[in-house]
Amino acid sequence: MLRSWLILFLCASFCSCIRDNKIDTVEKSLIWPLKKGNTWVYRGISGYADGGSNDTTSLVLEADSSMYVDGNEFMSLKGDYEHWYRSAKAEVWMSNTDGSQVRPIARNTGSSVVISEETGTFNYFMGAATFTGTLTRTTDPSIIAIRDYICTSTIEEYKNESGTVVQKRIVYYSSNKGPICFKYYCNRESPGSGDIYQALVYTIEDITLL
């Protein structure tokens, strides 16, 4: 009888540990660990329509201050003062500077897809031209290794009023490490053209997590 109770106790304890570990894993599976002082340093490479490329200015993102939107903390990043970001469990949200527009931008759930569509006037990331169009954002559950980091990605496509993709950005995330690589596609020689190419790439060089 004592042996039976002991077996039941051990089984219950084992199941409890599994449950606790699962909860702990979910809680800690941050896509982007946003904490003041955390820093990401990227090497930049600029690309051209003829397929050539050359080194360009590196990108440094550092979480340096926070604001609260509906009771949730969003962090600003040196190097990107146009947006604020929040990371919790396996999701990332982005907000504009006054907190009036909050949207999900990434979800690390394997087969799940996050889609965010907006219509408005957007700035090209290259040059001063602007256009009116639609942004579509999806999460790609495919797994890719970048510098030994296992990544999934989000894809943003900007379409003009005729439905032509004129700009694209792919961001590769690694769980608990943040964005590992940014790839930008456009046509710098002919802004607004659907003949886009990989114009800029930032790939991680160093990560400092406090």
C-alpha positions in Angstrom: 0.0 0.0 0.0 2.8 2.4 0.9 4.5 1.5 -2.4 1.4 2.4 -4.3 1.1 5.8 -2.6 4.8 6.5 -3.3 4.3 5.7 -7.0 1.3 8.0 -7.1 3.2 10.8 -5.3 6.1 10.5 -7.7 3.9 10.5 -10.8 2.0 13.6 -9.5 5.3 15.4 -8.8 6.6 14.5 -12.2 3.5 15.8 -14.0 3.6 18.9 -11.9 7.2 19.5 -13.0 6.3 19.0 -16.6 3.4 21.5 -16.3 5.6 24.0 -14.5 8.3 23.7 -17.1 5.9 24.2 -19.9 4.5 27.3 -18.3 8.1 28.5 -17.6 9.0 27.9 -21.2 6.1 29.8 -22.6 6.7 32.7 -20.2 10.3 33.0 -21.2 10.0 32.4 -25.0 10.4 36.1 -25.8 11.0 37.0 -29.4 12.6 40.2 -28.4 13.9 40.6 -24.8 13.3 44.3 -24.4 15.0 45.6 -21.2 16.7 48.9 -20.7 20.3 48.6 -21.7 19.9 45.6 -24.0 21.8 46.3 -27.2 21.9 44.8 -30.7 24.8 45.7 -33.1 24.4 44.9 -36.8 26.7 45.0 -39.8 25.2 46.8 -42.8 25.6 45.9 -46.5 24.1 48.0 -49.2 23.0 46.3 -52.5 22.4 47.6 -56.0 20.3 46.7 -59.0 23.3 45.2 -60.9 23.9 42.7 -58.0 26.8 44.5 -56.5 27.2 45.3 -52.8 29.4 47.1 -50.3 29.7 47.7 -46.6 27.7 50.5 -45.2 27.0 52.1 -41.8 26.4 49.7 -39.0 23.1 49.8 -37.1 22.9 49.9 -33.3 19.6 49.4 -31.4 19.6 50.0 -27.7 16.5 49.8 -25.4 16.8 53.1 -23.6 13.4 54.3 -22.2 9.8 53.2 -21.8 6.2 54.4 -21.9 2.9 52.7 -21.0 0.0 52.1 -23.3 -3.2 50.7 -21.7 -1.0 49.5 -18.7 1.5 47.7 -20.9 5.2 48.8 -21.1 6.6 49.7 -24.5 10.4 50.4 -25.0 12.0 52.9 -27.3 15.2 52.0 -29.2 18.1 54.2 -30.0 18.3 54.0 -33.8 14.5 53.8 -34.2 12.7 56.7 -32.5 9.7 56.4 -34.8 8.2 53.4 -33.0 8.0 51.8 -29.5 8.0 48.0 -29.0 6.6 45.6 -26.4 7.5 41.9 -26.1 5.6 39.5 -23.9 5.6 35.7 -23.9 5.9 34.8 -27.6 4.6 38.0 -29.3 5.9 41.4 -30.2 3.8 44.6 -30.6 4.7 47.9 -32.1 3.2 51.4 -31.3 3.6 54.8 -32.7 5.1 57.5 -30.5 1.8 58.7 -28.9 0.4 55.2 -28.3 -2.6 55.7 -30.5 -1.8 52.8 -32.9 -0.7 49.5 -31.4 -0.4 46.3 -33.6 1.1 42.9 -33.4 4.2 42.4 -35.6 5.5 38.9 -34.8 4.3 35.7 -33.2 6.6 32.8 -32.4 4.0 29.9 -32.5 5.3 27.8 -35.4 2.4 27.5 -37.8 0.4 30.6 -36.7 0.3 33.6 -39.0 0.0 37.2 -38.0 -1.5 39.6 -40.6 -1.7 43.3 -40.1 -3.0 45.5 -42.9 -3.0 49.3 -43.0 -3.9 51.9 -45.7 -2.2 55.3 -45.6 0.8 57.4 -46.7 4.1 55.7 -46.0 7.6 56.9 -46.3 10.1 55.0 -48.4 13.0 53.8 -46.2 15.3 55.0 -49.1 15.1 58.6 -50.3 12.4 61.2 -49.6 9.6 59.9 -51.8 6.3 59.0 -50.4 3.4 57.0 -51.7 -0.2 56.0 -50.7 -0.6 52.3 -50.3 -1.2 49.2 -48.2 1.1 47.4 -45.8 0.6 43.7 -45.3 2.6 41.9 -42.6 2.8 38.1 -42.2 4.8 35.7 -40.1 6.7 33.0 -41.9 6.9 29.8 -39.7 9.9 28.5 -41.7 13.1 27.9 -39.8 16.4 29.4 -41.0 19.8 29.6 -39.4 21.6 32.9 -39.4 25.1 33.0 -37.8 24.1 30.0 -35.6 20.8 31.7 -34.5 17.7 29.7 -35.3 15.2 32.2 -36.7 11.6 32.7 -37.9 10.7 35.8 -39.8 8.0 38.4 -40.5 7.5 39.8 -44.0 6.2 43.3 -44.6 5.1 44.3 -48.1 4.1 47.8 -49.2 1.8 47.9 -52.3 0.9 51.1 -54.2 -2.7 51.9 -55.3 -2.4 49.6 -58.3 -1.4 46.6 -56.1 2.3 46.5 -57.1 4.8 45.6 -54.4 7.1 48.6 -54.3 8.9 47.9 -51.0 9.5 44.9 -48.8 11.2 44.2 -45.4 12.0 40.8 -43.9 12.9 40.7 -40.2 14.4 37.4 -38.8 13.9 36.8 -35.1 15.5 34.3 -32.7 13.7 33.4 -29.5 15.1 35.2 -26.4 17.6 37.0 -28.6 15.5 39.4 -30.7 15.9 40.5 -34.4 19.0 38.8 -36.0 18.7 40.2 -39.5 16.8 42.9 -41.4 16.5 42.7 -45.2 15.1 45.7 -47.2 14.0 45.5 -50.8 13.2 48.5 -53.0 14.4 50.2 -56.2 16.5 53.2 -55.2 17.2 54.1 -58.9 13.4 54.3 -59.6 11.4 54.8 -56.4 7.9 53.4 -56.6 8.9 50.8 -59.2 7.8 47.2 -58.9 11.2 46.1 -60.0 12.6 45.9 -56.5 15.9 44.2 -55.3 17.7 43.6 -52.0 18.9 47.1 -51.3 20.0 46.9 -47.7 20.8 44.1 -45.2 21.6 44.4 -41.5 23.0 41.2 -39.9 23.8 40.8 -36.2 27.4 41.3 -35.0 26.9 41.5 -31.2 24.1 41.2 -28.7 24.3 42.5 -25.1 21.4 41.3 -22.8 21.3 42.4 -19.2 
